[in-house]
Each structure stands twice: as C-alpha cells, then as structure tokens.
Amino acid sequence: MRFDIVTIFPQFFEGFLSHGIVRRARQRSQVQVSVHDLRDFTYDRHHVVDDRPFGGSDGMVLKPEPIFRAVEALTHPFQYTPLGEDRQAAEQAPVSVIVLTPQGKPFTQAEAARLSQKEQIVLICGRYEGIDERVAQNVATDELSIGDYVLSGGEVAAMVVSDAIIRLLPETLGSATSAVNESFSAGRLDYPVYTRPACYRGLEVPKELMTGHHAEIDLWRRRKALEKTKAYRPDLLRDTAALDALDQKILKTIEAEAEDRH
Ligand code: ADE
C-alpha cells in the first residue's frame, strides 16, 4: 500500500514516520509513505497556497489549483471517481483521495478496515479556515473527520487515519490476533489490563486475573469491558446485535444488578 500526504508542513511527519509500527511497516516495505509539500505544486514566485474567502469572513482558504495539481501528479487518472460524481464508486475504487476536515464523515475502525484494502491513499491536510469546496467535490473520494473538535490543521488527523490503517495491514502487528481481539471490532470498549507488580503501593491486581482459570478470566474481562462501555460509551450498546451471546447475557446481568440497587 502507498500513502501520499499533501501538506504545507511536511516536517510535521518526521517523528511519526520514524517510530514504532509505522517505521517497521516502512522498513519491511509493507507500506510506502511519501510526504509532499503543497507549495511545490504552486507556480507563482511566492508559492501562495491560500486566499481570502468569497462572500467574506475571517481567515484564509486553501486554493484549489495546487491541490488539483498535486492529486493529478500523484495518482493515475481514472483509478478513482470523485465524491461529487458517485459516492459508491468513490468508495470502491483502488485509490482513495481523502480530505481531512472537521466537516467530514466520522472516521471509525470500520472505515479504517475498508481503507486498508486500498492500493493507494492520498491524504490532503487542510489549514486555515478550510479548503476550497471544489476539491472535495471534484478530486476527493472521501471527506473524513477524526472527531467533533477543531484542530489547527489536518496533519494530526492524517497521522491518526494513516496509523489506524497501517496497523491493520497483514503482518504489521506483532500478533495476528491483536487487531481482532481489540476494542471496536467487538462493538464495545476493551477490558482493563494489569501487569507486574501484583501489588503496588497496596493496590492489588484483581484476584480473578491471578487464578490461571481461563474461563473465569474471560468472564471477568467481558464484564469489565461491558461496564466500561456502559459508563463511557452507552451509544455503542444501543444496538446489542454487535455483541455475541455471552456478552449479551452478561450485559443483562449488569443491568439487572443496577436495577436492584435502585
Ligand atoms: N482538521 C481540523 N480538525 C479536524 C478534525 N477534527 N478531523 C479531521 N481534520 C481536521
């Protein structure tokens, strides 16, 4: 898989690319990541990438020309369909051109899994007050937001999206089962974990984890995972069909116990 990141701050990505799983995946050639300076796609002497918004308002807007040129230079034509033309075709093409913006579709684990099947992903990082809308409609296949908050630019979001995808590529994680067992693939948050020492400053590790009894440990973990999900992310439990039969049963027990306490 190949990533092309288009940004006005290429150096932002140096630390991200040279550590951990992303570094390892690059070294093993599981992924190629190239970072491109948007200013390299300008023709004027001052390498201007932004301008004032039509209709007036605060701030500056990223101009369409350098972004159109960057995407044209980085992708083979006809391997993707822009969002403005056909949303379904855009999702299925081997190339994705993603604009990162707080106005985008929420980025989720399911979205990361879908994108991990692509041959190439171009990530366009916004800055200032936004990106000329002709980019989203005519060269992008996706507009993604990483959450309901406004960052100072799309660079951090591009790292979030590419990290979540890269760790799903085959053989990227240490253990093939890690990605399957974790939060969100099971429709709930993950269970809490502990390591040595078994007692630290008088704080004991839960005794259920110390029994060596696998069925009991599994039950305890499921229960804690569901309690946490209920407390922090009740929205995930609105559709319990995503849970397996045992989780559904444990959840009913948790709810019945809460009723009894009232
Ligand atoms: N750029 C600024 N804020 C963002 C967000 N929440 N998600 C994606 N890109 C962004």
Boltz pocket constraint, residues with backbone or C-beta under 6 A from the ligand:
constraints:
  - pocket:
      binder: B
      contacts: [[A, 100], [A, 101], [A, 102], [A, 126], [A, 144], [A, 145], [A, 146], [A, 147], [A, 148], [A, 149], [A, 150], [A, 151], [A, 152], [A, 153], [A, 154], [A, 157]]
      max_distance: 6.0
